[in-house]
Amino acid sequence: MTNLKALTTLLAGGVITQSEFDRFEKRVSRAQAKAAEQAEIQALVQPLREFMEADVQYKISDLVLGVLGIKAPCHGYKETKEEQKHRDGVAKPRIIGALEILGASKYGSGAQTRYSFGEAAPEFETNAGDEEESAES
């Protein structure tokens, strides 16, 4: 028995009121929508893993193009308002969610944000050798 069937049975039996039923129905619907969205994001993880190469930083628009085949204006494509709304409101957040599942690293902010994974930690040169030389002088 699904949650909605159980709620309908309770409503018909007079155990809950219509307003309680509506509130619970809304909760169930939101939970189902969230689960469906998570499934969509999870489905993108493997194609994203296959598309990305280690030690390469990608712009989000390049990942959306490579995995979903959706072009952006930076790829020379003139998109409609509906296409832009879908790319910005659906495609990008799904790709970002899949990147989070993969544990990808994020660099920069705004339009300059880049994503990568499997990247070795950057090595920094220290001045320790220089300090020893100047101490000897």
C-alpha positions in Angstrom: 0.0 0.0 0.0 1.5 3.4 -1.0 1.5 6.3 1.3 -1.2 8.1 -0.7 -3.5 5.0 -0.6 -3.0 4.8 3.1 -3.8 8.5 3.5 -6.9 8.1 1.3 -8.1 5.2 3.5 -7.6 7.3 6.6 -9.5 10.2 5.1 -12.3 8.0 4.0 -12.5 6.5 7.5 -12.7 9.9 9.1 -9.4 9.4 11.0 -7.8 12.6 9.4 -9.4 15.8 8.1 -9.1 17.0 4.5 -6.6 19.7 5.5 -4.4 17.1 7.2 -4.7 14.9 4.1 -3.7 17.8 1.8 -0.7 18.6 4.0 0.5 15.0 4.1 -0.2 14.6 0.3 2.0 17.6 -0.3 4.8 16.1 1.8 4.6 12.8 0.0 4.7 14.6 -3.4 7.7 16.6 -2.5 9.6 13.5 -1.2 8.8 11.7 -4.4 9.9 14.6 -6.6 13.2 14.9 -4.5 13.8 11.1 -4.9 13.2 11.4 -8.7 15.6 14.3 -9.0 18.3 12.4 -7.0 17.8 9.5 -9.4 18.4 11.8 -12.4 21.5 13.2 -10.7 22.8 9.7 -9.9 22.3 8.7 -13.5 24.7 11.4 -14.6 27.6 10.3 -12.4 28.9 7.5 -14.7 28.7 9.5 -17.9 30.4 12.4 -16.2 33.1 10.2 -14.8 33.7 8.8 -18.3 33.8 12.3 -19.9 36.1 13.9 -17.5 39.9 13.3 -17.5 42.0 13.5 -14.4 44.1 16.7 -13.9 41.9 18.7 -16.4 39.8 21.6 -15.2 36.4 22.0 -16.9 33.9 24.9 -17.1 30.4 23.9 -16.1 29.2 24.7 -19.6 31.7 22.3 -21.2 30.5 19.6 -18.8 26.9 20.2 -19.7 27.8 20.1 -23.4 29.9 17.0 -23.1 27.5 14.9 -20.9 24.1 16.2 -21.9 24.8 17.7 -25.3 23.3 21.1 -24.4 25.2 24.0 -26.0 25.6 27.4 -24.3 26.2 30.9 -25.8 30.0 30.4 -25.1 29.9 27.6 -27.6 28.6 30.0 -30.3 25.0 28.9 -29.9 22.1 31.4 -29.8 19.7 29.9 -27.3 16.1 30.8 -26.6 14.8 31.9 -23.2 13.3 28.5 -22.6 16.6 26.7 -23.5 18.5 29.1 -21.2 16.0 28.5 -18.4 16.4 24.7 -18.8 20.2 24.8 -19.0 20.5 27.1 -15.9 17.7 25.7 -13.8 17.9 22.0 -14.6 21.0 20.9 -16.4 23.7 22.8 -14.5 22.3 21.9 -11.0 22.2 18.3 -12.0 25.7 18.3 -13.3 26.9 20.1 -10.1 25.1 17.5 -8.0 26.8 14.7 -9.9 30.2 16.5 -9.4 29.5 16.6 -5.7 28.8 12.9 -5.6 32.1 12.3 -7.5 34.0 14.4 -5.0 35.2 16.8 -7.7 37.3 19.8 -6.7 36.0 23.3 -7.4 38.2 26.2 -8.2 37.2 29.9 -8.6 33.8 31.5 -8.4 31.1 32.8 -10.7 31.8 32.5 -14.4 35.4 31.6 -13.6 34.5 28.4 -11.7 36.3 25.3 -12.9 35.8 21.7 -11.8 38.2 18.7 -11.8 38.8 15.4 -10.1 41.7 13.0 -9.6 44.0 15.9 -9.4 47.2 15.6 -7.4 47.7 18.1 -4.6 49.6 21.2 -5.8 53.2 21.3 -4.6 54.4 24.6 -3.3 58.0 25.7 -3.3 59.2 26.9 0.1 61.9 29.4 0.9 63.5 27.0 3.5 66.6 26.5 1.3 67.0 30.3 0.9 66.6 30.9 4.6 69.4 28.4 5.4 71.8 30.0 2.9 71.2 33.5 4.3 71.6 32.3 7.9 75.1 30.9 6.9 76.2 34.2 5.5 
